[in-house]
Amino acid sequence: MKKFKILWTDDEVEVLKPHIFFLEEKGYEIDTCSNGNDTVDLVRQNSYDLIFLDENMPGLSGIETLRLIREVRTDIPVVMITKSDEEEIMEAAIGSEIADYLIKPVKPKQILLAIKKILDQKRLFTEKTAIDYRQEFSRIGNMISSARNCNDWTELYRKLIFWEFELEKSDDKGMSEIFRMQENEANASFSKFVTRNYLSWLDQKSPEDPVLSPSLFPKKIFPQISSNRPLFMILIDNLRYDQWKTISAELTGLFRIIDEDLYFSILPTVTQYSRNSIFAGLMPSQIEEVMPQFWINDDEEEGKNNFEEDLFRNQLSRKGLKYKWSYNKISNSNEGKKLNEKFRQLLENDINILVFNFVDILSHARTDIGLIRDLSDDEPAYRSLVRSWFIHSSLFDLLKIMSEHKVRVIFTTDHGTIRVQNPVKVVGDKKTSSNLRYKMGRNLDYNPQEVFEIKDPGKAMLPKSNISSRYIFAINKDFLVYQNNYNYYVSYYKNTFQHGGISMQEIMLPFAVLEPVS
């Protein structure tokens, strides 16, 4: 274990000899000093892990010394020790970013506790997290093998995300690898669960059926609309549940979450299908039948999500709903700023739909741009990139404005994404869809044991461009690759984030209702 080096500054340093001997016996290396000026010189000359600093000293006070220390080193944790418990001194010390605050007389065990809390916290946390996860490992394994319905799977997915976050805070790489293996096992079982039950879910007859994309508005959003307060429905394209948990932490103090749930995306888990289905309140084949002018097939060049406003208008009309509403799609910061400028106008509506495309843009950029891929090499890094976007976004600015008004906010998404690992060979003709997680075409050749196949798209309520068209979906972390230039495409797309197939990350999606704290 590393031997930590500590500097203790106190004008009565002789009185502290018993404390010093106690800490040295515990394995810490202690330097002492009796004034502020010498303390700053020692900080310049040595690499300390922690400083104990007396607040009340002749010459430079502890607060003044701390400010000089910060000019030399900003990263050393400092524990302020003083005889006074006056609030003004405490606030000055806390404002200078101290690590802890102790009031004299201090006991040796108090000092030891402060050291462990600051210097050993990471190690102790890592050890405790590893022990706790080992204890949970068998329980999670039992949950995987016994999951029988959608509620079982949403509970399991929440638990996995919790442990992913906990293990991310620790330095135990071995435990993280074990977690990834267990997550992979869960995804394999979840994929089998979906393939067994997906077609039966489309009838929405059983109370155990999940809320699917077409039911999102009628079952989850319309009931939230009130005549005396505006509702803002924020849909962030391609947002996973773990990414939602990351950005929701930034809303503390602004909003409180009054409801958090998971709903299921339809297949394919891509914007063209899932988001159009959300706004239409219909499955894709129904959209094509009822509103053919608003459905664009995979092999057509036109944009696939240009008619969301029209689809939503049609849904309201079919249901006889007379809401006053707005729809805005935001794809860059300028569009976001313009939206924020007209915020007061939005308060006059019953519901305001805001679609933010950044995370989907980031996902594609990560595939195509090497620098973005390097910055988001794994799930924690990818979450960090999403968080960085969020806290600097016009959306975050808008949420700060919203928090000052009597509004209700819904956060959700249309589909998620997964980091793919395993190539699966597929043969198709020129009209076969290009997505790596699903294929639609008429001349597909593949191993049916490796994919989820839908030979009759009508049963899955999916459009078909040809009478013999079929769909296949990649499962777990697989991705579909043509035999031509196979090795090149495998190398290029492995470890990229893709969507369209079957995995917990793509299908189980966040839905949260928030209210301002004030």
Buried (B, 14 or more C-beta within 10 A) or exposed (E): EEEBBBBBBBBEBEEBEEBBEBBEEEEBEBBBBBBBEBBBEBBEEEEBBBBBBBBBBEEBBBBBBBBBBBEEBEEBBBBBBBEEEEEEBBEBBEEBEBBBBBBBEBEBEBBBEBBEBBBBEEBEBBBEBBEBBEEBBEEBEEBBEEBEBBEBBBEBBBBBBEBBBBBBEBBBEEBBEBBBEBBEBBBBBBBBBBBEBBBEBBEBEEEEBBBBBBBBBBEBBBEBBEEEBBBBBBBBBBBBBBBBBBBBEEBEEBBEBEEBEBBBBBBBBBBBBBBBBBBBBBBBBBBBEBBEEBBBBBBEEEEBBEBBBBBBBBBBEEEEBEEEBBBBBBBEBEBBEEBBEEBEEBBEBBBBBBBBBBBBBBBBBBBEEEEBBEBBEEBBBBBBBBBEBBEEBBBBBBBEEBBEBEBBBBBBBBBBBBBBEEBBBBBBEEBBBEBBBBBBBBBBEBEEEBBBBBEEBEEBBBBBBEEEBBBBBBBBBBBBBBEEEEEEBBEEBBBBBBBBBBBBBBBBBBBBBBBBEE
